[in-house]
Amino acid sequence: MENFSTLNLECRVCSDKASGFHYGVHACEGCKGFFRRTIRLKLEYDKCERNCRIQKKNRNKCQYCRFHKCLSVGMSHNAIRFGRMPQAEKLKLKEKSKMVAKEEETPQKADHKILVRQIHEAYMKNFNMNKAKARVILTGRNSNPPFIIHDMETFQQAEKTIARQVVPALACGELQQREAEARLFYCCQSTSVETVTELTEFAKAVPGFQSLDLNDQVTLLKYGVYEALFTLLASCMNKDGLLVARGGGFITREFLKSLRRPFGDMMEPKFQFATRFNSLELDDSDLALFVAAIICCGDRPGLVNVASVEELQENIIQALRLHLLSNHPDDAFLFPRLLQKLADLRELVTEHAQLVQDIKTSEDTSLHPLLQEIYRDMY
């Protein structure tokens, strides 16, 4: 008789690898044991109305939603067969598995898989910081924790040490004559310039981008880099602050809010966006495609050959849709929810550009030439 493992089935509750047919459904050992304990001990869990998404990585966080997921997928104490799946069920699943595999291997889907891999590789190669790295630091799992910047004193200490990684030494000397807010604004600009450079190299590595009209390549980067930048920034944020200086520092949200206006208003909208965006639980492969879709956007003003850009964007969007279905099989609405974030990003960039304009006209600060070029005639 064929071994269960050759079917390569997922747990219906958390999508981990199923170990067998337990309580009427194919489930992993963890969810089998959880369901058995809950039933046998008549456990009652604190009610949760958040409808938590149950995955392998977070299945122990909310027991109420996990138990309801067990029930909703059909687990029942009456179906006490363990380990062995009924032959009819096994045959049915095997046929379904064959059909899905056959469907997936259409030439178009194979092309999309190649595109996903190429874009993900370009992303991992070109960005100094990615979400996987950032989460290791933010969750305290790295051996060298970041320096915490929470007030003016710690900011001044950071300027003498970690800030020199991102701010040129010559500029550091000139900056000391200015107030702290202006110095911090300059540090932010230096980081932005570095990320814009990384985004440019990433875009050039996206298959098809360099085949576009050269003017269109410039236009797409001009209008797309800040939306992409704030998407990437969300990976470096949690509710309490954000990583700076390539992960060497962590600046608190409260300290940023305490800066005098208009500087104190700059980062709070980014934190609010990051909280919503990070709740989608995307990984670096998802983000790579999303950032590519942001840059290759066919409705930017002034494009010479709109059709070529739209064709490239459509390929990336379709690859993103198929990848999300494969990477997040339990979240059928993730793709439309992610596309809604494009509108949020445009609004965020418009607000940011206005704030930068206010700072430029009312404060003793100057804009980096590259950023000045991006903002020119933009809004």
PyMOL commands that set and color helices and strands:
alter all, ss='L'
color gray80, all
select helices_A, chain A and resi 4-7+29-40+63-72+87-104+107-126+131-138+152-160+162-165+169-175+180-205+209-211+214-235+245-247+253-258+263-265+268-278+284-295+306-327+334-362+369-375
alter helices_A, ss='H'
color red, helices_A
select strands_A, chain A and resi 20-22+25-27+147-149+237-238+241-244+249-252
alter strands_A, ss='S'
color yellow, strands_A
deselect
rebuild
show_as cartoon
